[in-house]
Amino acid sequence: MAYSQSKTETVATHLRTRFMEGNVEGHEIVVALISMVKAEKIDIDEVAPILSKVFFEQPQGILSALQKASTLIDDELIDSILHEVNEQA
């Protein structure tokens, strides 16, 4: 079940705040969003608007985060993370 629009905006605001505070890196946000898509919490078409909000509409920041995330993760890793989280829930 995907989040409502207001919850998606809340997620974007929360991730931006954590990013600005230095609590998470850009690629970690990408990994979190991909995991949320795979867990059907958000739709794939919501990822770009969330990233735009997190990175203040700066394409270079978005691209950098996407590139770094793509070197670190693959579908198998995401599936493993989701499986582990579901076991703990």
ABEGO torsion letter per residue (X at the ends): XBBBAAAAAAAAAAAAAAAAAGABBAAAAAAAAAAAAAAGABBAAAAAAAAAAAAGGBAAAAAAAAAAAAAABBAAAAAAAAAAAAAAX
